[in-house]
Amino acid sequence: MSDHFIAPVADGASDASVVPVAAYEPPYYAVVFTSVKTEESGREGAAGGYGETNERMEELVEKIPGYLGMDHAGSPGGLSITVGYFRDADAVEEWRTNAEHRAAQRRGRAEWYERYTLHVAKVERSHGFEREHG
């Protein structure tokens, strides 16, 4: 979904290679997925196909016309937040109803997630800032 790594949000560390998705001209949509994985799936190198499925979902969502990008952050305590950005409601709907994505959602509820919330919001304002270096 992007080349972003899981941001170390709890320890205040900074990495200049971490870049948020650009601010786009509104309106567009933000799909916010906040989750806590099961103890089993949350372990590094855990079996069960979570990593492979996540990679496949990234490949699929990038093919959706109107997909703008994705930001992801995780805390050491296990809270994970992923925000996907889409140009319009049709793109969000195409992603929501994708057959492979639906199968991954079912498997996530059965195996990988302790809990999650999903919010879909229409972005009405958007801007960005980047410090100049050099």
C-alpha positions, 0 to 999 in steps of 0.5 A: 500500500505504501513504502512506509514502515510501522512508525514508532509512535510511542518512543518519539523516534524519528526517521527522515525516510518516513513520508505520509501520504500527500495532501490531496485536493478534497473531497476524497475519502479516508478509510481508517482501520484501527486494530489489535491483533490476537496474541498469536498473530501479533508475534513476529514470524507467527504462522497463519498467513497474516503477512502474506495476506497483508502483502496480497491486499497491498497488491490488490488495493493499489490496482483500484482506480481512485486509490491514492495511498496508505499510511500505517502506524503501530504502537509497541502495545499492539494498537495498529492504525491504517488509513487508506485514501481514495478519490471517491466513494466508488473506489471505496466501494470497489475495495470493500466488495473485492472478493479476495479482500472480503475473504481476508476480512473473514479470515481476519475476524476468525484468526488474526484480530482481537478487535478492530474498528473501521471508519469511512470519512469524507475529507473536506480539508487537507494540507501538508507541511514539509521542513526544508533541509539543507 
